[in-house]
Amino acid sequence: MAQIYLDNAATTKMSKTAIKAMLPYMDEIYGNPSSLHSVGQKAAEALTESRRRIAKRLGCDEKEILFTSGGSESDNQAILSAATIGERKGKKHIVSTAFEHHAVLHTLQKLKKHGFEITLLPVSEDGLITEQQVENAIRPDTCLVSVMYANNEIGTIQPIEKIGEICRKKGVIFHTDAVQAVGHVRVDVQREHIDMLSLSAHKFHGSKGIGALYVRKGIPLTSLIEGGAQERGKRAGTENIPAIVGMAVALDEACENMEKNTKKLTKLRNMLIDGLSTIPHSVLNGDCEKRLPTNVSFCFEGIEGESLLLLLDDKGICASSGSACTSGSLDPSHVLLAIGRVHDIAHGSLRLTLSEENTEEEIKYTVSAVKEVVAYLRGMSPIWRDLVNGKKEFIIK
Amino acid sequence: MALYSEKVMDHFRNPRNVGVIENADGIGEVGNAKCGDIMKIYLKIEDGIIADVKFETFGCGSAIASSSMATELIKGEPVSEALALTNKAVVEALDGLPAHKLHCSVLAEEAIKKAIQDYYEKNGIEYDKTQFPNCENCSHCSAHAE
């Protein structure tokens, strides 16, 4: 079996249509959109057209789209902008969740050093937060609520519309990191009362190094990069036209095929979940209904994730894990800890994230490969021996 | 994956001496599940020689490879040689480990020492306690927590 790519939450393969659309902007239409001459103006047209297409897909005005280098920059800029607005009004409290991406968490930590108070809402065992939690956490001095649309590790989808409604009612800016959601589920910033939204092209078959921040009209942005009038003065630097064109095309493609893809992916995802659930002492991370059609995340007791990934790679399967050893950091994933998985269990995690290119045959092969590797690693695990011999109690029943 | 040397990958993919020795003369277990690695070494000692050695490991690729290499290095050697095995020797034999994985080789050294200590204790053999790691104050997990 050839290589099976199941790490689409990390990054996706680029869309052929997007690549094709990008090429002319690296070749004959190489102009700088800030230039007045015709070569530059052709690039400027592409910029405007791409902005219009992306805005349409999110349900906003094109003036509300700011191009950035990707999800992390968008998250940084959204949060720092809301903090600047809040500070001016003497509001220095921010509500977020314990399982956000580090682009959000680290930015919040930075603000904490500048005197902001941060409330990180705890996450349920199913990987969900509720709108009531958000409502209860909002104070008169709250300047921002930032809740991710869908979690990058366990794929759970949060009640964004309801949270948006509460924030709008209370007059608090609502930002959502929608990096894992855009292009995979229907996002509508109007209906969902979203004030700021981060997205990244390479999660929906666009290129790396490009993303966008949607900002509702009337919310002033703080620029992170100074030095030019690009993006209405809020993000200096010559626009990455090829990548922006590719992002617009990839998003259009993803949205046009969403219904069809969702149906296919949900079937594959459920096949994978059902298959892996037959492994004894394993557990699915995150709610099985309120989750992205692309995400499968499991913990297997008695083994460690990195060795699992290396052996799966030997079998041609590209996967990911929240184990400490795979991240270069020393603790297992903060997401798995946030949903209450203890360290021992979180080390044995496996994330498989699908794309519409995956097939049923690949899923069947993957299920049997994971079963085989888990059994092999358990066979050499002293913890597993103790569990089986009753010297230790199983944590996952 | 370029993270590891070919030697590490070889010992990870085809680990030597995996398993258990029934009625082992010495058993040493180090690490803990919270940190993500546990190593257990079983020794069969005959006439002061490591006649057989087996290991079980819960851990990442380098933990499994370090266990495998360490057991290879001491098999057939006198106990005194096994006791002198350093984590550095394990790392060198593996053609290196990434910096953040060096603790895996430390675990291998300590697991062997602990198994030998167990052998001494079981057989009432006098030994110098300072030669052995003190697991109560082991730096391994506190280093992890930093």
Interface residues (C-beta under 8 A of the other chain):
Chain A: G302 I303 E304 G305 E306 S307 L310 L311 D313 D314 S323 A324 C325 T326 G328 L330 D331 P332 V342 H343 D344 H347 G379 M380 S381 P382 I383 W384 R385
Chain B: M1 M9 F12 R13 P15 V18 G19 V20 E29 A33 K34 C35 G36 D37 I38 M39 K40 F55 E56 T57 F58 G59 C60 G61 A63 I64 H100 K101 H144 A145 E146
